[in-house]
Amino acid sequence: MQPINRMKTEFLSKSSNEAFARVVAASFVAQADPSIDVLADIRTAVSEAVTNAIVHGYDDTEGIVTMECLLYSDHVEIIIEDFGKGIKDIAQAKTPLFTTRPDLERSGMGFTVMETFMDSLEVESEPGKGTKIRMTKQLEYR
């Protein structure tokens, strides 16, 4: 199935860009006129995915995060990718309350939040090469 629209952007792994990514994804999906709840879910999941890329993918260094949104007639697919340190054990990383950064005030619920707010979540990662998060959400209309 071909998307009816798509966009891709990249930005530096700065915490200020988390809000940018959240707004861009929601604005892009808004063209399909989905429900307010769907837009809120997408904003929340994108926020978590981008924050994970910034905080865990790059630690305290600067790198690139990409976000791609593919809009279909009945759903949206959002891909967030970093080219940072990667995840050694994806199953462990997806465990609620697990964090690799206990020095920060983080709850370790990023993947749980993404899974809760989106209809599907796929995580691909290779240590030393980065992580790709692929999320989908069915579009419910007003």
C-alpha positions as CSV (number, residue, x, y, z in Angstrom):
1,M,0.0,0.0,0.0
2,Q,1.4,3.4,-1.0
3,P,1.1,6.3,1.4
4,I,-1.1,9.2,0.3
5,N,1.5,11.6,1.7
6,R,4.8,11.5,3.5
7,M,7.4,13.8,5.0
8,K,10.8,13.3,6.5
9,T,12.8,15.7,8.6
10,E,16.0,15.7,10.6
11,F,17.2,17.7,13.6
12,L,20.0,17.8,16.2
13,S,19.6,15.8,19.3
14,K,18.8,18.8,21.5
15,S,16.1,18.5,24.1
16,S,14.5,21.7,22.6
17,N,13.8,19.7,19.4
18,E,11.5,17.3,21.2
19,A,8.7,19.8,21.1
20,F,9.4,20.6,17.5
21,A,9.1,16.9,16.5
22,R,5.9,16.5,18.4
23,V,4.2,19.5,16.8
24,V,5.5,18.6,13.3
25,A,4.1,15.0,13.5
26,A,0.7,16.2,14.8
27,S,0.5,19.0,12.2
28,F,1.3,16.5,9.4
29,V,-1.3,14.0,10.6
30,A,-3.9,16.8,11.1
31,Q,-4.4,17.0,7.3
32,A,-6.4,13.7,7.6
33,D,-8.7,15.3,10.1
34,P,-8.4,12.6,12.8
35,S,-10.0,12.8,16.3
36,I,-8.4,15.0,18.9
37,D,-7.6,11.8,20.9
38,V,-5.6,10.4,18.0
39,L,-3.6,13.6,17.7
40,A,-2.9,13.6,21.4
41,D,-1.8,10.0,21.4
42,I,0.6,10.7,18.5
43,R,2.1,13.8,20.2
44,T,2.7,11.7,23.3
45,A,4.3,8.8,21.6
46,V,6.5,11.0,19.4
47,S,7.6,12.9,22.4
48,E,8.7,9.7,24.1
49,A,10.5,8.3,21.1
50,V,12.4,11.5,20.4
51,T,13.3,11.9,24.1
52,N,14.7,8.4,24.1
53,A,16.8,9.1,21.0
54,I,18.2,12.3,22.6
55,V,18.7,11.0,26.1
56,H,19.7,7.4,25.5
57,G,20.9,7.4,21.9
58,Y,23.4,10.2,22.3
59,D,23.8,10.6,26.0
60,D,25.5,14.0,26.4
61,T,26.8,14.3,22.8
62,E,25.2,15.8,19.8
63,G,23.9,13.8,16.8
64,I,21.1,13.6,14.3
65,V,17.6,12.3,14.8
66,T,15.3,11.7,11.9
67,M,11.6,11.5,11.8
68,E,9.5,10.2,8.9
69,C,5.7,10.2,8.8
70,L,3.8,8.2,6.2
71,L,0.1,8.9,5.9
72,Y,-2.3,6.2,4.6
73,S,-6.1,6.4,4.2
74,D,-6.7,4.6,7.5
75,H,-3.5,4.9,9.6
76,V,-0.2,6.8,10.0
77,E,3.3,5.3,10.4
78,I,5.9,7.3,12.2
79,I,9.6,6.3,12.2
80,I,12.1,7.9,14.6
81,E,15.7,7.0,14.1
82,D,19.0,7.9,15.8
83,F,22.5,6.9,14.9
84,G,23.8,6.8,18.4
85,K,24.9,4.1,20.7
86,G,22.1,1.6,20.1
87,I,20.4,-0.8,22.5
88,K,22.1,-4.0,23.7
89,D,19.0,-5.8,24.9
90,I,15.7,-4.5,23.4
91,A,13.5,-6.8,25.6
92,Q,15.2,-5.4,28.7
93,A,14.9,-1.8,27.5
94,K,11.1,-2.3,27.0
95,T,10.7,-3.5,30.5
96,P,8.7,-1.0,32.6
97,L,10.9,1.1,34.9
98,F,14.2,0.0,33.3
99,T,16.5,2.8,32.6
100,T,20.2,3.1,31.5
101,R,20.2,6.7,33.0
102,P,19.4,6.4,36.7
103,D,21.4,9.6,37.1
104,L,18.5,11.5,35.5
105,E,15.1,11.8,36.8
106,R,13.6,9.4,34.3
107,S,10.9,6.8,35.0
108,G,12.0,4.1,32.5
109,M,8.5,4.1,30.9
110,G,9.3,5.4,27.4
111,F,8.6,2.2,25.5
112,T,5.6,1.4,27.7
113,V,4.1,4.8,26.9
114,M,4.7,4.4,23.2
115,E,3.1,0.9,23.2
116,T,0.1,2.3,25.2
117,F,-0.6,5.3,22.9
118,M,0.1,3.7,19.5
119,D,-1.4,0.6,17.9
120,S,2.0,-1.0,17.1
121,L,5.6,-0.5,18.0
122,E,8.7,-2.1,16.5
123,V,12.2,-1.4,17.7
124,E,15.3,-2.2,15.7
125,S,18.7,-1.5,17.2
126,E,22.4,-2.3,16.8
127,P,24.9,-1.3,19.4
128,G,27.2,1.4,18.1
129,K,25.0,2.1,15.1
130,G,21.7,3.4,16.5
131,T,18.0,2.7,17.0
132,K,14.9,2.9,14.8
133,I,11.4,3.1,16.3
134,R,8.5,2.3,14.0
135,M,5.0,3.2,15.3
136,T,1.6,3.0,13.7
137,K,-1.7,4.5,14.7
138,Q,-5.2,3.8,13.2
139,L,-6.9,7.1,12.3
140,E,-10.2,7.6,14.0
141,Y,-12.2,10.4,12.5
142,R,-14.3,13.1,14.2
